[in-house]
Amino acid sequence: MSQTARRRPIATMAILWIVLYTGAVLLPVVLANTLSWAHRPESGFLLNLSRNLALAGLSILALQFVVAARLQWIEAYFGLDAILWFHKAMAVFAVLMLLAHPLLIAWGHGNWTILTRLVVPWPVQLGRIALLLLLAVVGTSLGRRVFRLEYERWRRLHNVLVLAVLGLGFVHGLIMGSGRHGDLSTWPMRILWSGLFLIALAAYLHHRWFAPRRNRLAPCEVIAVGRESHDVWTIKVRATLNGNGRRHLPGQFYFITFLDSALPEEEHPFSISSSPTENGYLTFTIKAAGDFTQSIASLRPGDRAMIRGPFGRFSHILRSGREDIVFIAGGVGITPLISMLRYMRDTGDPRRVVLIFVNRAQRDILFRDELEKMQRVGRPQLRVIHVLSRPQGAWNGETGRLNHEIMQKYISDLVGTSSFYICGPLPLTRLAIKILRQMGVFQADIHTEQFTF
Ligand SMILES: Cc1cc2nc3c(=O)[nH]c(=O)nc-3n(C[C@H](O)[C@H](O)[C@H](O)COP(=O)(O)OP(=O)(O)OC[C@H]3O[C@@H](n4cnc5c(N)ncnc54)[C@H](O)[C@@H]3O)c2cc1C
């Protein structure tokens, strides 16, 4: 995506997508009621509500596949984190609607044994299985961390379960709704219903099958693997033509899968630490955090990598060019910020930048020499404030947790004229936001990137 495209007024496109989404959820309900209402025998408020909730709930479920498909022409206007937040929120609505469906039927008929009877027609049985699987999706998603379910395993399970829920739910709806006065007894409704199902399937196949295979045809090559600190490495990959490695914004990220290496073939998100001004290659600076990242040092020049992206709206160039800038980074959270700093350096950006960089000890400070050089040379006009929670040996800088006093001391004069960008562990991000808000910074001026979805 070019920078001009990114800078298009996003509000219009975002509103268009929201209207389209709302329309797609409401259309089956409106159409079903308009087309079959007049001919439908009196079935009562509860039964009608139950049917409408099922129609809307399944439509949301179908659109979940589109929302989660990482389509760049939608993502560019919202950012992937906002889209994934929306995906989770809509999942809650869909689950509540679909759970209410059988309850309202039982209530409407005044017969609660409908819920517990073992022998029921097979399409009803399909609906029941779909609901049970849906509950399994909710349970595994909410309890992933509690049950220590590995992210990749959870994701594979999630993909299989949601596909099964959608398939069973649509067949259930099609058969139950095809009766004489059913919601799907008219051709327009059947076409709409099948269309929704096909759109969901197409989005799924694009996301899980087509896009990965297309990327596999044009892999990037790892050209260098360098050590940044005791537990952080920078991987340099040669960007290929064919879409991969296309121009990105400073601060964006890619999903990377390494091929033919000692690493498992899994897709993980990493911010681009290089600047778009560095042509022909991309760098990713990666901390050994878990199973996958701990093996990152085993990569060798010549290994191949599939990259998918770029994604994200965490970039200073998406905002007005007038303000000064405050960056707050925790540990490896510096990666999107160093990309922005390098970009500002290379493009001669005149804005003032203050970087508050929080680490545990001196040996954890990434890009220390480069940051010092930027300060010395004045490109960009940078001031770096190091905060170490456990400094080792002699240390002149700030010590302890980030707090109100430190922020007040270094950035109080920038409140009201600056944008604030925070990337680091969640507790640090929350603390920084809290202090900034206490200092009078508007929420709209605070931008964050989290390293978890
Ligand atoms: C937008 C974004 C940008 C990131 N940029 C960087 C960066 O520049 N440098 C860096 O070191 N780290 C970055 N991360 C974090 C990095 O993706 C995780 O540390 C890495 O995926 C952990 O994998 P693991 O198996 O080694 O660790 P694990 O211990 O298995 O995972 C730790 C946590 O990372 C998340 N995670 C694990 N696997 C995935 C996956 N496949 N997809 C998404 N999330 C996953 C989960 O929340 C999990 O709980 C970024 C994450 C995001 C979301």
Ligand as a Chemical Component Dictionary entry (heavy atoms), coordinates in Angstrom:
data_LIG
# 
_chem_comp.id                   LIG 
_chem_comp.type                 NON-POLYMER 
_chem_comp.pdbx_formal_charge   0 
_chem_comp.three_letter_code    LIG 
# 
loop_
_chem_comp_atom.comp_id 
_chem_comp_atom.atom_id 
_chem_comp_atom.alt_atom_id 
_chem_comp_atom.type_symbol 
_chem_comp_atom.charge 
_chem_comp_atom.model_Cartn_x 
_chem_comp_atom.model_Cartn_y 
_chem_comp_atom.model_Cartn_z 
_chem_comp_atom.pdbx_ordinal 
LIG C1  C1  C 0 1.931  -6.254  16.033 1  
LIG C2  C2  C 0 3.046  -7.025  16.713 2  
LIG C3  C3  C 0 4.360  -6.660  16.515 3  
LIG C4  C4  C 0 5.379  -7.362  17.150 4  
LIG N1  N1  N 0 6.687  -6.976  16.957 5  
LIG C5  C5  C 0 7.670  -7.622  17.601 6  
LIG C6  C6  C 0 9.034  -7.216  17.433 7  
LIG O1  O1  O 0 9.354  -6.297  16.677 8  
LIG N2  N2  N 0 9.990  -7.899  18.117 9  
LIG C7  C7  C 0 9.684  -8.939  18.952 10 
LIG O2  O2  O 0 10.593 -9.508  19.539 11 
LIG N3  N3  N 0 8.409  -9.327  19.133 12 
LIG C8  C8  C 0 7.400  -8.713  18.482 13 
LIG N4  N4  N 0 6.106  -9.128  18.646 14 
LIG C9  C9  C 0 5.835  -10.234 19.562 15 
LIG C10 C10 C 0 6.104  -11.558 18.866 16 
LIG O3  O3  O 0 5.169  -11.762 17.826 17 
LIG C11 C11 C 0 5.929  -12.688 19.903 18 
LIG O4  O4  O 0 6.899  -12.492 20.906 19 
LIG C12 C12 C 0 6.174  -14.013 19.291 20 
LIG O5  O5  O 0 5.158  -14.321 18.371 21 
LIG C13 C13 C 0 6.164  -15.031 20.435 22 
LIG O6  O6  O 0 6.273  -16.317 19.914 23 
LIG P1  P1  P 0 6.943  -17.490 20.775 24 
LIG O7  O7  O 0 6.383  -18.782 20.280 25 
LIG O8  O8  O 0 8.408  -17.359 20.758 26 
LIG O9  O9  O 0 6.497  -17.205 22.254 27 
LIG P2  P2  P 0 5.276  -17.777 23.079 28 
LIG O10 O10 O 0 5.713  -17.819 24.499 29 
LIG O11 O11 O 0 4.746  -19.012 22.453 30 
LIG O12 O12 O 0 4.196  -16.641 22.871 31 
LIG C14 C14 C 0 4.150  -15.501 23.691 32 
LIG C15 C15 C 0 2.911  -14.703 23.302 33 
LIG O13 O13 O 0 3.105  -14.174 21.988 34 
LIG C16 C16 C 0 1.879  -14.241 21.255 35 
LIG N5  N5  N 0 2.058  -15.105 20.091 36 
LIG C17 C17 C 0 2.673  -16.287 20.041 37 
LIG N6  N6  N 0 2.637  -16.805 18.794 38 
LIG C18 C18 C 0 1.964  -15.902 18.061 39 
LIG C19 C19 C 0 1.582  -15.849 16.691 40 
LIG N7  N7  N 0 1.891  -16.831 15.855 41 
LIG N8  N8  N 0 0.866  -14.785 16.267 42 
LIG C20 C20 C 0 0.541  -13.789 17.107 43 
LIG N9  N9  N 0 0.884  -13.763 18.420 44 
LIG C21 C21 C 0 1.586  -14.809 18.881 45 
LIG C22 C22 C 0 0.836  -14.825 22.176 46 
LIG O14 O14 O 0 0.127  -13.784 22.800 47 
LIG C23 C23 C 0 1.631  -15.565 23.207 48 
LIG O15 O15 O 0 0.968  -15.651 24.430 49 
LIG C24 C24 C 0 5.068  -8.460  17.999 50 
LIG C25 C25 C 0 3.752  -8.835  18.170 51 
LIG C26 C26 C 0 2.730  -8.142  17.543 52 
LIG C27 C27 C 0 1.309  -8.564  17.746 53 
# 
loop_
_chem_comp_bond.comp_id 
_chem_comp_bond.atom_id_1 
_chem_comp_bond.atom_id_2 
_chem_comp_bond.value_order 
_chem_comp_bond.pdbx_ordinal 
LIG C1  C2  SING 1  
LIG C2  C3  SING 2  
LIG C2  C26 DOUB 3  
LIG C3  C4  DOUB 4  
LIG C4  N1  SING 5  
LIG C4  C24 SING 6  
LIG N1  C5  DOUB 7  
LIG C5  C6  SING 8  
LIG C5  C8  SING 9  
LIG C6  O1  DOUB 10 
LIG C6  N2  SING 11 
LIG N2  C7  SING 12 
LIG C7  O2  DOUB 13 
LIG C7  N3  SING 14 
LIG N3  C8  DOUB 15 
LIG C8  N4  SING 16 
LIG N4  C9  SING 17 
LIG N4  C24 SING 18 
LIG C9  C10 SING 19 
LIG C10 O3  SING 20 
LIG C10 C11 SING 21 
LIG C11 O4  SING 22 
LIG C11 C12 SING 23 
LIG C12 O5  SING 24 
LIG C12 C13 SING 25 
LIG C13 O6  SING 26 
LIG O6  P1  SING 27 
LIG P1  O7  DOUB 28 
LIG P1  O8  SING 29 
LIG P1  O9  SING 30 
LIG O9  P2  SING 31 
LIG P2  O10 DOUB 32 
LIG P2  O11 SING 33 
LIG P2  O12 SING 34 
LIG O12 C14 SING 35 
LIG C14 C15 SING 36 
LIG C15 O13 SING 37 
LIG C15 C23 SING 38 
LIG O13 C16 SING 39 
LIG C16 N5  SING 40 
LIG C16 C22 SING 41 
LIG N5  C17 SING 42 
LIG N5  C21 SING 43 
LIG C17 N6  DOUB 44 
LIG N6  C18 SING 45 
LIG C18 C19 SING 46 
LIG C18 C21 DOUB 47 
LIG C19 N7  SING 48 
LIG C19 N8  DOUB 49 
LIG N8  C20 SING 50 
LIG C20 N9  DOUB 51 
LIG N9  C21 SING 52 
LIG C22 O14 SING 53 
LIG C22 C23 SING 54 
LIG C23 O15 SING 55 
LIG C24 C25 DOUB 56 
LIG C25 C26 SING 57 
LIG C26 C27 SING 58 
# 
